[in-house]
Amino acid sequence: MSEPKELVRSFILRSCRGQSLADGDDIFALGLVNSLFAMQLVTFVESQFDLRVENEDLDVDNFRTVDAIAALVARKKGAASSTQDA
């Protein structure tokens, strides 16, 4: 699971140079994310991990931390593979 975390962390840190970011840091509470960047983050997740973020996935808690985003990716990838297996 480290690769998704590294990719997400790297994407976030590109927009806020000079910051450090732990996997459990709340990027909204830290002020690293505005509404435009939140949408860019969703688009990045969809394109980078080849998945679709549905309306029900657009809960701030799914994007609050690197850990949360990686967990969303894992759930979505797991759901995608189980529908392909059926």
PyMOL Python script that loads the backbone (N, CA, C, O; Angstrom):
from pymol import cmd

cmd.read_pdbstr("""\
ATOM      1  N   MET A   1       0.827  -1.201   0.000  1.00  0.00           N
ATOM      2  CA  MET A   1       0.000   0.000   0.000  1.00  0.00           C
ATOM      3  C   MET A   1       0.867   1.260   0.000  1.00  0.00           C
ATOM      4  O   MET A   1       0.337   2.366  -0.103  1.00  0.00           O
ATOM      5  N   SER A   2       2.176   1.115   0.112  1.00  0.00           N
ATOM      6  CA  SER A   2       3.013   2.307   0.202  1.00  0.00           C
ATOM      7  C   SER A   2       3.046   3.082  -1.102  1.00  0.00           C
ATOM      8  O   SER A   2       3.146   4.309  -1.070  1.00  0.00           O
ATOM      9  N   GLU A   3       2.966   2.416  -2.252  1.00  0.00           N
ATOM     10  CA  GLU A   3       3.039   3.157  -3.508  1.00  0.00           C
ATOM     11  C   GLU A   3       1.908   4.170  -3.653  1.00  0.00           C
ATOM     12  O   GLU A   3       2.189   5.323  -3.977  1.00  0.00           O
ATOM     13  N   PRO A   4       0.633   3.802  -3.430  1.00  0.00           N
ATOM     14  CA  PRO A   4      -0.409   4.826  -3.515  1.00  0.00           C
ATOM     15  C   PRO A   4      -0.162   5.981  -2.543  1.00  0.00           C
ATOM     16  O   PRO A   4      -0.374   7.143  -2.891  1.00  0.00           O
ATOM     17  N   LYS A   5       0.278   5.669  -1.345  1.00  0.00           N
ATOM     18  CA  LYS A   5       0.548   6.723  -0.365  1.00  0.00           C
ATOM     19  C   LYS A   5       1.643   7.662  -0.871  1.00  0.00           C
ATOM     20  O   LYS A   5       1.519   8.882  -0.760  1.00  0.00           O
ATOM     21  N   GLU A   6       2.702   7.097  -1.419  1.00  0.00           N
ATOM     22  CA  GLU A   6       3.804   7.917  -1.919  1.00  0.00           C
ATOM     23  C   GLU A   6       3.344   8.808  -3.072  1.00  0.00           C
ATOM     24  O   GLU A   6       3.705   9.983  -3.133  1.00  0.00           O
ATOM     25  N   LEU A   7       2.556   8.254  -3.977  1.00  0.00           N
ATOM     26  CA  LEU A   7       2.063   9.028  -5.116  1.00  0.00           C
ATOM     27  C   LEU A   7       1.144  10.158  -4.665  1.00  0.00           C
ATOM     28  O   LEU A   7       1.257  11.283  -5.150  1.00  0.00           O
ATOM     29  N   VAL A   8       0.244   9.863  -3.748  1.00  0.00           N
ATOM     30  CA  VAL A   8      -0.688  10.877  -3.246  1.00  0.00           C
ATOM     31  C   VAL A   8       0.072  11.955  -2.483  1.00  0.00           C
ATOM     32  O   VAL A   8      -0.152  13.144  -2.712  1.00  0.00           O
ATOM     33  N   ARG A   9       0.962  11.560  -1.586  1.00  0.00           N
ATOM     34  CA  ARG A   9       1.743  12.524  -0.809  1.00  0.00           C
ATOM     35  C   ARG A   9       2.544  13.429  -1.733  1.00  0.00           C
ATOM     36  O   ARG A   9       2.592  14.643  -1.531  1.00  0.00           O
ATOM     37  N   SER A  10       3.162  12.851  -2.730  1.00  0.00           N
ATOM     38  CA  SER A  10       3.955  13.612  -3.688  1.00  0.00           C
ATOM     39  C   SER A  10       3.093  14.629  -4.436  1.00  0.00           C
ATOM     40  O   SER A  10       3.501  15.774  -4.626  1.00  0.00           O
ATOM     41  N   PHE A  11       1.899  14.207  -4.861  1.00  0.00           N
ATOM     42  CA  PHE A  11       0.988  15.110  -5.565  1.00  0.00           C
ATOM     43  C   PHE A  11       0.593  16.289  -4.667  1.00  0.00           C
ATOM     44  O   PHE A  11       0.601  17.438  -5.109  1.00  0.00           O
ATOM     45  N   ILE A  12       0.254  16.004  -3.423  1.00  0.00           N
ATOM     46  CA  ILE A  12      -0.159  17.066  -2.498  1.00  0.00           C
ATOM     47  C   ILE A  12       1.000  18.020  -2.236  1.00  0.00           C
ATOM     48  O   ILE A  12       0.822  19.238  -2.251  1.00  0.00           O
ATOM     49  N   LEU A  13       2.175  17.474  -1.998  1.00  0.00           N
ATOM     50  CA  LEU A  13       3.321  18.309  -1.647  1.00  0.00           C
ATOM     51  C   LEU A  13       3.814  19.170  -2.812  1.00  0.00           C
ATOM     52  O   LEU A  13       4.457  20.197  -2.592  1.00  0.00           O
ATOM     53  N   ARG A  14       3.520  18.762  -4.044  1.00  0.00           N
ATOM     54  CA  ARG A  14       3.888  19.603  -5.189  1.00  0.00           C
ATOM     55  C   ARG A  14       3.215  20.966  -5.125  1.00  0.00           C
ATOM     56  O   ARG A  14       3.763  21.955  -5.612  1.00  0.00           O
ATOM     57  N   SER A  15       2.037  21.023  -4.531  1.00  0.00           N
ATOM     58  CA  SER A  15       1.315  22.290  -4.475  1.00  0.00           C
ATOM     59  C   SER A  15       1.655  23.112  -3.229  1.00  0.00           C
ATOM     60  O   SER A  15       1.264  24.275  -3.135  1.00  0.00           O
ATOM     61  N   CYS A  16       2.358  22.539  -2.298  1.00  0.00           N
ATOM     62  CA  CYS A  16       2.680  23.270  -1.062  1.00  0.00           C
ATOM     63  C   CYS A  16       4.138  23.032  -0.689  1.00  0.00           C
ATOM     64  O   CYS A  16       4.447  22.384   0.312  1.00  0.00           O
ATOM     65  N   ARG A  17       5.002  23.560  -1.498  1.00  0.00           N
ATOM     66  CA  ARG A  17       6.442  23.392  -1.279  1.00  0.00           C
ATOM     67  C   ARG A  17       6.845  23.861   0.120  1.00  0.00           C
ATOM     68  O   ARG A  17       6.274  24.803   0.669  1.00  0.00           O
ATOM     69  N   GLY A  18       7.821  23.194   0.664  1.00  0.00           N
ATOM     70  CA  GLY A  18       8.326  23.571   1.975  1.00  0.00           C
ATOM     71  C   GLY A  18       7.573  22.939   3.129  1.00  0.00           C
ATOM     72  O   GLY A  18       7.957  23.117   4.285  1.00  0.00           O
ATOM     73  N   GLN A  19       6.522  22.214   2.844  1.00  0.00           N
ATOM     74  CA  GLN A  19       5.740  21.534   3.876  1.00  0.00           C
ATOM     75  C   GLN A  19       6.204  20.094   4.000  1.00  0.00           C
ATOM     76  O   GLN A  19       6.767  19.523   3.066  1.00  0.00           O
ATOM     77  N   SER A  20       5.963  19.529   5.146  1.00  0.00           N
ATOM     78  CA  SER A  20       6.125  18.087   5.302  1.00  0.00           C
ATOM     79  C   SER A  20       4.726  17.533   5.549  1.00  0.00           C
ATOM     80  O   SER A  20       3.827  18.257   5.975  1.00  0.00           O
ATOM     81  N   LEU A  21       4.558  16.266   5.283  1.00  0.00           N
ATOM     82  CA  LEU A  21       3.229  15.687   5.397  1.00  0.00           C
ATOM     83  C   LEU A  21       3.341  14.238   5.830  1.00  0.00           C
ATOM     84  O   LEU A  21       3.916  13.412   5.120  1.00  0.00           O
ATOM     85  N   ALA A  22       2.791  13.932   6.997  1.00  0.00           N
ATOM     86  CA  ALA A  22       2.713  12.553   7.468  1.00  0.00           C
ATOM     87  C   ALA A  22       1.429  11.937   6.927  1.00  0.00           C
ATOM     88  O   ALA A  22       0.479  12.648   6.598  1.00  0.00           O
ATOM     89  N   ASP A  23       1.409  10.624   6.839  1.00  0.00           N
ATOM     90  CA  ASP A  23       0.257   9.938   6.251  1.00  0.00           C
ATOM     91  C   ASP A  23      -1.050  10.204   6.991  1.00  0.00           C
ATOM     92  O   ASP A  23      -2.119  10.127   6.385  1.00  0.00           O
ATOM     93  N   GLY A  24      -0.992  10.512   8.273  1.00  0.00           N
ATOM     94  CA  GLY A  24      -2.196  10.752   9.052  1.00  0.00           C
ATOM     95  C   GLY A  24      -2.545  12.222   9.242  1.00  0.00           C
ATOM     96  O   GLY A  24      -3.522  12.537   9.921  1.00  0.00           O
ATOM     97  N   ASP A  25      -1.759  13.133   8.651  1.00  0.00           N
ATOM     98  CA  ASP A  25      -2.030  14.566   8.786  1.00  0.00           C
ATOM     99  C   ASP A  25      -3.295  14.956   8.030  1.00  0.00           C
ATOM    100  O   ASP A  25      -3.504  14.533   6.893  1.00  0.00           O
ATOM    101  N   ASP A  26      -4.134  15.763   8.666  1.00  0.00           N
ATOM    102  CA  ASP A  26      -5.377  16.248   8.071  1.00  0.00           C
ATOM    103  C   ASP A  26      -5.040  17.417   7.138  1.00  0.00           C
ATOM    104  O   ASP A  26      -4.745  18.520   7.598  1.00  0.00           O
ATOM    105  N   ILE A  27      -5.086  17.170   5.842  1.00  0.00           N
ATOM    106  CA  ILE A  27      -4.668  18.192   4.873  1.00  0.00           C
ATOM    107  C   ILE A  27      -5.635  19.376   4.836  1.00  0.00           C
ATOM    108  O   ILE A  27      -5.248  20.473   4.433  1.00  0.00           O
ATOM    109  N   PHE A  28      -6.878  19.170   5.248  1.00  0.00           N
ATOM    110  CA  PHE A  28      -7.837  20.266   5.306  1.00  0.00           C
ATOM    111  C   PHE A  28      -7.557  21.141   6.533  1.00  0.00           C
ATOM    112  O   PHE A  28      -7.540  22.368   6.432  1.00  0.00           O
ATOM    113  N   ALA A  29      -7.339  20.514   7.682  1.00  0.00           N
ATOM    114  CA  ALA A  29      -7.051  21.259   8.910  1.00  0.00           C
ATOM    115  C   ALA A  29      -5.733  22.025   8.801  1.00  0.00           C
ATOM    116  O   ALA A  29      -5.582  23.102   9.378  1.00  0.00           O
ATOM    117  N   LEU A  30      -4.784  21.463   8.059  1.00  0.00           N
ATOM    118  CA  LEU A  30      -3.495  22.136   7.873  1.00  0.00           C
ATOM    119  C   LEU A  30      -3.576  23.286   6.879  1.00  0.00           C
ATOM    120  O   LEU A  30      -2.624  24.052   6.736  1.00  0.00           O
ATOM    121  N   GLY A  31      -4.700  23.409   6.195  1.00  0.00           N
ATOM    122  CA  GLY A  31      -4.864  24.485   5.218  1.00  0.00           C
ATOM    123  C   GLY A  31      -4.160  24.221   3.903  1.00  0.00           C
ATOM    124  O   GLY A  31      -3.905  25.152   3.139  1.00  0.00           O
ATOM    125  N   LEU A  32      -3.839  22.960   3.626  1.00  0.00           N
ATOM    126  CA  LEU A  32      -3.138  22.622   2.391  1.00  0.00           C
ATOM    127  C   LEU A  32      -4.081  22.492   1.199  1.00  0.00           C
ATOM    128  O   LEU A  32      -3.634  22.426   0.054  1.00  0.00           O
ATOM    129  N   VAL A  33      -5.392  22.455   1.469  1.00  0.00           N
ATOM    130  CA  VAL A  33      -6.364  22.173   0.416  1.00  0.00           C
ATOM    131  C   VAL A  33      -7.439  23.256   0.383  1.00  0.00           C
ATOM    132  O   VAL A  33      -8.027  23.600   1.408  1.00  0.00           O
ATOM    133  N   ASN A  34      -7.679  23.781  -0.807  1.00  0.00           N
ATOM    134  CA  ASN A  34      -8.848  24.636  -1.016  1.00  0.00           C
ATOM    135  C   ASN A  34      -9.798  23.868  -1.936  1.00  0.00           C
ATOM    136  O   ASN A  34      -9.491  22.746  -2.338  1.00  0.00           O
ATOM    137  N   SER A  35     -10.926  24.447  -2.268  1.00  0.00           N
ATOM    138  CA  SER A  35     -11.923  23.708  -3.053  1.00  0.00           C
ATOM    139  C   SER A  35     -11.405  23.335  -4.438  1.00  0.00           C
ATOM    140  O   SER A  35     -11.708  22.248  -4.930  1.00  0.00           O
ATOM    141  N   LEU A  36     -10.640  24.200  -5.071  1.00  0.00           N
ATOM    142  CA  LEU A  36     -10.091  23.894  -6.389  1.00  0.00           C
ATOM    143  C   LEU A  36      -9.101  22.734  -6.300  1.00  0.00           C
ATOM    144  O   LEU A  36      -9.135  21.819  -7.123  1.00  0.00           O
ATOM    145  N   PHE A  37      -8.224  22.775  -5.305  1.00  0.00           N
ATOM    146  CA  PHE A  37      -7.258  21.696  -5.161  1.00  0.00           C
ATOM    147  C   PHE A  37      -7.943  20.385  -4.793  1.00  0.00           C
ATOM    148  O   PHE A  37      -7.486  19.315  -5.197  1.00  0.00           O
ATOM    149  N   ALA A  38      -9.031  20.454  -4.034  1.00  0.00           N
ATOM    150  CA  ALA A  38      -9.774  19.234  -3.686  1.00  0.00           C
ATOM    151  C   ALA A  38     -10.269  18.548  -4.952  1.00  0.00           C
ATOM    152  O   ALA A  38     -10.194  17.325  -5.064  1.00  0.00           O
ATOM    153  N   MET A  39     -10.776  19.324  -5.907  1.00  0.00           N
ATOM    154  CA  MET A  39     -11.244  18.737  -7.165  1.00  0.00           C
ATOM    155  C   MET A  39     -10.061  18.198  -7.984  1.00  0.00           C
ATOM    156  O   MET A  39     -10.180  17.162  -8.637  1.00  0.00           O
ATOM    157  N   GLN A  40      -8.936  18.893  -7.950  1.00  0.00           N
ATOM    158  CA  GLN A  40      -7.735  18.399  -8.630  1.00  0.00           C
ATOM    159  C   GLN A  40      -7.273  17.085  -8.006  1.00  0.00           C
ATOM    160  O   GLN A  40      -6.809  16.187  -8.708  1.00  0.00           O
ATOM    161  N   LEU A  41      -7.400  16.981  -6.707  1.00  0.00           N
ATOM    162  CA  LEU A  41      -7.016  15.758  -6.000  1.00  0.00           C
ATOM    163  C   LEU A  41      -7.909  14.586  -6.416  1.00  0.00           C
ATOM    164  O   LEU A  41      -7.422  13.477  -6.641  1.00  0.00           O
ATOM    165  N   VAL A  42      -9.207  14.837  -6.517  1.00  0.00           N
ATOM    166  CA  VAL A  42     -10.132  13.797  -6.978  1.00  0.00           C
ATOM    167  C   VAL A  42      -9.766  13.364  -8.399  1.00  0.00           C
ATOM    168  O   VAL A  42      -9.713  12.169  -8.689  1.00  0.00           O
ATOM    169  N   THR A  43      -9.517  14.318  -9.275  1.00  0.00           N
ATOM    170  CA  THR A  43      -9.143  14.010 -10.660  1.00  0.00           C
ATOM    171  C   THR A  43      -7.836  13.234 -10.710  1.00  0.00           C
ATOM    172  O   THR A  43      -7.700  12.292 -11.492  1.00  0.00           O
ATOM    173  N   PHE A  44      -6.869  13.625  -9.877  1.00  0.00           N
ATOM    174  CA  PHE A  44      -5.596  12.908  -9.807  1.00  0.00           C
ATOM    175  C   PHE A  44      -5.811  11.454  -9.395  1.00  0.00           C
ATOM    176  O   PHE A  44      -5.255  10.545 -10.011  1.00  0.00           O
ATOM    177  N   VAL A  45      -6.609  11.235  -8.363  1.00  0.00           N
ATOM    178  CA  VAL A  45      -6.866   9.879  -7.871  1.00  0.00           C
ATOM    179  C   VAL A  45      -7.506   9.034  -8.974  1.00  0.00           C
ATOM    180  O   VAL A  45      -7.116   7.887  -9.193  1.00  0.00           O
ATOM    181  N   GLU A  46      -8.486   9.610  -9.662  1.00  0.00           N
ATOM    182  CA  GLU A  46      -9.148   8.864 -10.734  1.00  0.00           C
ATOM    183  C   GLU A  46      -8.167   8.494 -11.844  1.00  0.00           C
ATOM    184  O   GLU A  46      -8.133   7.345 -12.287  1.00  0.00           O
ATOM    185  N   SER A  47      -7.383   9.449 -12.288  1.00  0.00           N
ATOM    186  CA  SER A  47      -6.483   9.175 -13.414  1.00  0.00           C
ATOM    187  C   SER A  47      -5.277   8.332 -13.010  1.00  0.00           C
ATOM    188  O   SER A  47      -4.876   7.432 -13.748  1.00  0.00           O
ATOM    189  N   GLN A  48      -4.700   8.615 -11.855  1.00  0.00           N
ATOM    190  CA  GLN A  48      -3.489   7.902 -11.421  1.00  0.00           C
ATOM    191  C   GLN A  48      -3.766   6.431 -11.132  1.00  0.00           C
ATOM    192  O   GLN A  48      -2.940   5.566 -11.421  1.00  0.00           O
ATOM    193  N   PHE A  49      -4.941   6.153 -10.557  1.00  0.00           N
ATOM    194  CA  PHE A  49      -5.235   4.795 -10.122  1.00  0.00           C
ATOM    195  C   PHE A  49      -6.293   4.118 -10.985  1.00  0.00           C
ATOM    196  O   PHE A  49      -6.771   3.031 -10.659  1.00  0.00           O
ATOM    197  N   ASP A  50      -6.651   4.763 -12.078  1.00  0.00           N
ATOM    198  CA  ASP A  50      -7.595   4.204 -13.053  1.00  0.00           C
ATOM    199  C   ASP A  50      -8.874   3.700 -12.381  1.00  0.00           C
ATOM    200  O   ASP A  50      -9.247   2.532 -12.488  1.00  0.00           O
ATOM    201  N   LEU A  51      -9.519   4.622 -11.691  1.00  0.00           N
ATOM    202  CA  LEU A  51     -10.776   4.295 -11.038  1.00  0.00           C
ATOM    203  C   LEU A  51     -11.710   5.497 -11.134  1.00  0.00           C
ATOM    204  O   LEU A  51     -11.299   6.596 -11.505  1.00  0.00           O
ATOM    205  N   ARG A  52     -12.958   5.266 -10.797  1.00  0.00           N
ATOM    206  CA  ARG A  52     -13.958   6.335 -10.826  1.00  0.00           C
ATOM    207  C   ARG A  52     -14.392   6.644  -9.403  1.00  0.00           C
ATOM    208  O   ARG A  52     -14.835   5.762  -8.668  1.00  0.00           O
ATOM    209  N   VAL A  53     -14.258   7.914  -9.026  1.00  0.00           N
ATOM    210  CA  VAL A  53     -14.746   8.376  -7.731  1.00  0.00           C
ATOM    211  C   VAL A  53     -16.210   8.754  -7.925  1.00  0.00           C
ATOM    212  O   VAL A  53     -16.534   9.712  -8.626  1.00  0.00           O
ATOM    213  N   GLU A  54     -17.078   7.987  -7.293  1.00  0.00           N
ATOM    214  CA  GLU A  54     -18.524   8.201  -7.410  1.00  0.00           C
ATOM    215  C   GLU A  54     -18.972   9.294  -6.433  1.00  0.00           C
ATOM    216  O   GLU A  54     -18.229   9.680  -5.532  1.00  0.00           O
ATOM    217  N   ASN A  55     -20.195   9.780  -6.629  1.00  0.00           N
ATOM    218  CA  ASN A  55     -20.729  10.815  -5.739  1.00  0.00           C
ATOM    219  C   ASN A  55     -20.670  10.395  -4.275  1.00  0.00           C
ATOM    220  O   ASN A  55     -20.337  11.201  -3.406  1.00  0.00           O
ATOM    221  N   GLU A  56     -20.995   9.127  -4.001  1.00  0.00           N
ATOM    222  CA  GLU A  56     -20.988   8.677  -2.607  1.00  0.00           C
ATOM    223  C   GLU A  56     -19.568   8.615  -2.019  1.00  0.00           C
ATOM    224  O   GLU A  56     -19.407   8.547  -0.800  1.00  0.00           O
ATOM    225  N   ASP A  57     -18.550   8.638  -2.875  1.00  0.00           N
ATOM    226  CA  ASP A  57     -17.158   8.640  -2.411  1.00  0.00           C
ATOM    227  C   ASP A  57     -16.675  10.042  -2.059  1.00  0.00           C
ATOM    228  O   ASP A  57     -15.625  10.200  -1.436  1.00  0.00           O
ATOM    229  N   LEU A  58     -17.433  11.054  -2.452  1.00  0.00           N
ATOM    230  CA  LEU A  58     -16.999  12.441  -2.278  1.00  0.00           C
ATOM    231  C   LEU A  58     -17.251  12.958  -0.861  1.00  0.00           C
ATOM    232  O   LEU A  58     -17.712  14.084  -0.674  1.00  0.00           O
ATOM    233  N   ASP A  59     -16.952  12.147   0.103  1.00  0.00           N
ATOM    234  CA  ASP A  59     -17.015  12.512   1.512  1.00  0.00           C
ATOM    235  C   ASP A  59     -15.632  13.035   1.896  1.00  0.00           C
ATOM    236  O   ASP A  59     -14.622  12.410   1.573  1.00  0.00           O
ATOM    237  N   VAL A  60     -15.582  14.159   2.572  1.00  0.00           N
ATOM    238  CA  VAL A  60     -14.299  14.764   2.932  1.00  0.00           C
ATOM    239  C   VAL A  60     -13.429  13.781   3.719  1.00  0.00           C
ATOM    240  O   VAL A  60     -12.202  13.838   3.636  1.00  0.00           O
ATOM    241  N   ASP A  61     -14.047  12.896   4.469  1.00  0.00           N
ATOM    242  CA  ASP A  61     -13.261  11.932   5.251  1.00  0.00           C
ATOM    243  C   ASP A  61     -12.466  10.975   4.361  1.00  0.00           C
ATOM    244  O   ASP A  61     -11.451  10.435   4.799  1.00  0.00           O
ATOM    245  N   ASN A  62     -12.903  10.757   3.133  1.00  0.00           N
ATOM    246  CA  ASN A  62     -12.156   9.907   2.197  1.00  0.00           C
ATOM    247  C   ASN A  62     -10.917  10.599   1.646  1.00  0.00           C
ATOM    248  O   ASN A  62     -10.049   9.948   1.064  1.00  0.00           O
ATOM    249  N   PHE A  63     -10.828  11.921   1.826  1.00  0.00           N
ATOM    250  CA  PHE A  63      -9.723  12.691   1.260  1.00  0.00           C
ATOM    251  C   PHE A  63      -8.975  13.509   2.308  1.00  0.00           C
ATOM    252  O   PHE A  63      -8.132  14.337   1.961  1.00  0.00           O
ATOM    253  N   ARG A  64      -9.273  13.289   3.575  1.00  0.00           N
ATOM    254  CA  ARG A  64      -8.716  14.101   4.653  1.00  0.00           C
ATOM    255  C   ARG A  64      -7.223  13.844   4.892  1.00  0.00           C
ATOM    256  O   ARG A  64      -6.483  14.761   5.248  1.00  0.00           O
ATOM    257  N   THR A  65      -6.787  12.597   4.694  1.00  0.00           N
ATOM    258  CA  THR A  65      -5.385  12.233   4.948  1.00  0.00           C
ATOM    259  C   THR A  65      -4.865  11.352   3.810  1.00  0.00           C
ATOM    260  O   THR A  65      -5.640  10.809   3.022  1.00  0.00           O
ATOM    261  N   VAL A  66      -3.569  11.225   3.742  1.00  0.00           N
ATOM    262  CA  VAL A  66      -2.965  10.311   2.777  1.00  0.00           C
ATOM    263  C   VAL A  66      -3.450   8.885   3.060  1.00  0.00           C
ATOM    264  O   VAL A  66      -3.748   8.130   2.134  1.00  0.00           O
ATOM    265  N   ASP A  67      -3.525   8.527   4.328  1.00  0.00           N
ATOM    266  CA  ASP A  67      -4.029   7.194   4.702  1.00  0.00           C
ATOM    267  C   ASP A  67      -5.452   6.975   4.193  1.00  0.00           C
ATOM    268  O   ASP A  67      -5.765   5.910   3.661  1.00  0.00           O
ATOM    269  N   ALA A  68      -6.312   7.979   4.353  1.00  0.00           N
ATOM    270  CA  ALA A  68      -7.708   7.859   3.931  1.00  0.00           C
ATOM    271  C   ALA A  68      -7.817   7.721   2.414  1.00  0.00           C
ATOM    272  O   ALA A  68      -8.625   6.936   1.919  1.00  0.00           O
ATOM    273  N   ILE A  69      -7.016   8.472   1.685  1.00  0.00           N
ATOM    274  CA  ILE A  69      -7.049   8.394   0.224  1.00  0.00           C
ATOM    275  C   ILE A  69      -6.562   7.025  -0.237  1.00  0.00           C
ATOM    276  O   ILE A  69      -7.151   6.426  -1.137  1.00  0.00           O
ATOM    277  N   ALA A  70      -5.487   6.528   0.378  1.00  0.00           N
ATOM    278  CA  ALA A  70      -4.969   5.206   0.024  1.00  0.00           C
ATOM    279  C   ALA A  70      -6.004   4.121   0.339  1.00  0.00           C
ATOM    280  O   ALA A  70      -6.137   3.157  -0.414  1.00  0.00           O
ATOM    281  N   ALA A  71      -6.733   4.273   1.439  1.00  0.00           N
ATOM    282  CA  ALA A  71      -7.780   3.303   1.790  1.00  0.00           C
ATOM    283  C   ALA A  71      -8.915   3.356   0.768  1.00  0.00           C
ATOM    284  O   ALA A  71      -9.457   2.315   0.395  1.00  0.00           O
ATOM    285  N   LEU A  72      -9.280   4.554   0.314  1.00  0.00           N
ATOM    286  CA  LEU A  72     -10.307   4.692  -0.722  1.00  0.00           C
ATOM    287  C   LEU A  72      -9.860   3.994  -1.999  1.00  0.00           C
ATOM    288  O   LEU A  72     -10.635   3.263  -2.615  1.00  0.00           O
ATOM    289  N   VAL A  73      -8.617   4.216  -2.392  1.00  0.00           N
ATOM    290  CA  VAL A  73      -8.078   3.571  -3.595  1.00  0.00           C
ATOM    291  C   VAL A  73      -8.142   2.053  -3.441  1.00  0.00           C
ATOM    292  O   VAL A  73      -8.560   1.353  -4.364  1.00  0.00           O
ATOM    293  N   ALA A  74      -7.734   1.545  -2.288  1.00  0.00           N
ATOM    294  CA  ALA A  74      -7.753   0.094  -2.053  1.00  0.00           C
ATOM    295  C   ALA A  74      -9.175  -0.451  -2.137  1.00  0.00           C
ATOM    296  O   ALA A  74      -9.404  -1.496  -2.746  1.00  0.00           O
ATOM    297  N   ARG A  75     -10.135   0.255  -1.525  1.00  0.00           N
ATOM    298  CA  ARG A  75     -11.538  -0.187  -1.589  1.00  0.00           C
ATOM    299  C   ARG A  75     -12.048  -0.186  -3.025  1.00  0.00           C
ATOM    300  O   ARG A  75     -12.684  -1.144  -3.466  1.00  0.00           O
ATOM    301  N   LYS A  76     -11.767   0.888  -3.749  1.00  0.00           N
ATOM    302  CA  LYS A  76     -12.256   1.006  -5.119  1.00  0.00           C
ATOM    303  C   LYS A  76     -11.601  -0.043  -6.015  1.00  0.00           C
ATOM    304  O   LYS A  76     -12.272  -0.637  -6.860  1.00  0.00           O
ATOM    305  N   LYS A  77     -10.324  -0.274  -5.844  1.00  0.00           N
ATOM    306  CA  LYS A  77      -9.630  -1.276  -6.650  1.00  0.00           C
ATOM    307  C   LYS A  77     -10.120  -2.670  -6.285  1.00  0.00           C
ATOM    308  O   LYS A  77     -10.255  -3.525  -7.161  1.00  0.00           O
ATOM    309  N   GLY A  78     -10.386  -2.910  -5.012  1.00  0.00           N
ATOM    310  CA  GLY A  78     -10.921  -4.192  -4.578  1.00  0.00           C
ATOM    311  C   GLY A  78     -12.310  -4.430  -5.136  1.00  0.00           C
ATOM    312  O   GLY A  78     -12.635  -5.538  -5.563  1.00  0.00           O
ATOM    313  N   ALA A  79     -13.128  -3.389  -5.131  1.00  0.00           N
ATOM    314  CA  ALA A  79     -14.485  -3.495  -5.678  1.00  0.00           C
ATOM    315  C   ALA A  79     -14.439  -3.726  -7.181  1.00  0.00           C
ATOM    316  O   ALA A  79     -15.234  -4.496  -7.719  1.00  0.00           O
ATOM    317  N   ALA A  80     -13.513  -3.064  -7.858  1.00  0.00           N
ATOM    318  CA  ALA A  80     -13.388  -3.220  -9.308  1.00  0.00           C
ATOM    319  C   ALA A  80     -12.949  -4.627  -9.664  1.00  0.00           C
ATOM    320  O   ALA A  80     -13.464  -5.216 -10.614  1.00  0.00           O
ATOM    321  N   SER A  81     -11.997  -5.174  -8.908  1.00  0.00           N
ATOM    322  CA  SER A  81     -11.514  -6.513  -9.232  1.00  0.00           C
ATOM    323  C   SER A  81     -12.561  -7.571  -8.911  1.00  0.00           C
ATOM    324  O   SER A  81     -12.637  -8.588  -9.600  1.00  0.00           O
ATOM    325  N   SER A  82     -13.374  -7.349  -7.868  1.00  0.00           N
ATOM    326  CA  SER A  82     -14.395  -8.341  -7.535  1.00  0.00           C
ATOM    327  C   SER A  82     -15.539  -8.327  -8.554  1.00  0.00           C
ATOM    328  O   SER A  82     -16.160  -9.367  -8.771  1.00  0.00           O
ATOM    329  N   THR A  83     -15.835  -7.204  -9.176  1.00  0.00           N
ATOM    330  CA  THR A  83     -16.871  -7.176 -10.206  1.00  0.00           C
ATOM    331  C   THR A  83     -16.344  -7.786 -11.505  1.00  0.00           C
ATOM    332  O   THR A  83     -17.114  -8.354 -12.279  1.00  0.00           O
ATOM    333  N   GLN A  84     -15.051  -7.673 -11.744  1.00  0.00           N
ATOM    334  CA  GLN A  84     -14.461  -8.298 -12.929  1.00  0.00           C
ATOM    335  C   GLN A  84     -14.415  -9.805 -12.775  1.00  0.00           C
ATOM    336  O   GLN A  84     -14.537 -10.533 -13.760  1.00  0.00           O
ATOM    337  N   ASP A  85     -14.238 -10.288 -11.534  1.00  0.00           N
ATOM    338  CA  ASP A  85     -14.165 -11.723 -11.273  1.00  0.00           C
ATOM    339  C   ASP A  85     -15.527 -12.401 -11.395  1.00  0.00           C
ATOM    340  O   ASP A  85     -15.613 -13.600 -11.658  1.00  0.00           O
ATOM    341  N   ALA A  86     -16.594 -11.617 -11.199  1.00  0.00           N
ATOM    342  CA  ALA A  86     -17.947 -12.197 -11.198  1.00  0.00           C
ATOM    343  C   ALA A  86     -18.436 -12.560 -12.583  1.00  0.00           C
ATOM    344  O   ALA A  86     -19.553 -13.055 -12.733  1.00  0.00           O
TER     345      ALA A  86
END
""", "prot")
cmd.dss("prot")
cmd.show_as("cartoon", "prot")
cmd.util.cbc("prot")
cmd.orient("prot")
